[in-house]
Amino acid sequence: MITKYSRDPYVATSEDIRWFWADLDIATDHELAREYVNNNLESLNEKYPFEVTEWLLNWYRFMPDIIGKYNGTGQVDWNLLFTLIKPLPQLPVPFHSVIEKLNVKQNKLVREQIYDECYENEELRKRIINYRPIPSRYTYYTPYSKIRKEVVKRAKPKMLRTPKGAGSTFKEVSKLMKNEGIPFEEALKIIEKGS
């Protein structure tokens, strides 16, 4: 990411590290953080692309508990963090809360991009409408069922929509496919025989 986003390598100072812990200790005003992200989305997206906010969230999730406590963690980890976030923006709310709210917003945008791509790609659209598997990169941020619902809604043919009451059947079929490792058609036949 440092290379991809043309970041200049940065060596974190003790002042940077103090800033991090102080920022982490500030209570988050979720509404103010959300408002700040909404008002500054374009510039924040440019400075902290989705891939970066995903990495930062994982850093915040795990590193504060282990940094410096185990061999192999420390200055290099701080350097990576600050290389990705420097220069620090002047914010009315804690940086970590802005990253969290920005990532939520970016997740929504990524899901919309997935729905668009799945609908606009004819081969993918046919596979989805016919309950066929699609590459896992599409289902990493949103479940297959949601992708199918969005694609079918856009395609609009009512006959292709899941009939009312079929949701429980589809759940049973999905469960059987997962547990037994069998294809959709076979699982559906088994469920239909049991009905």
Summary of the structure (lengths in Angstrom):
residues: 195
radius of gyration: 22.3
end to end distance: 52.1
largest distance: 67.9
contacts: 482
relative contact order: 0.10
helix: 69%
strand: 0%
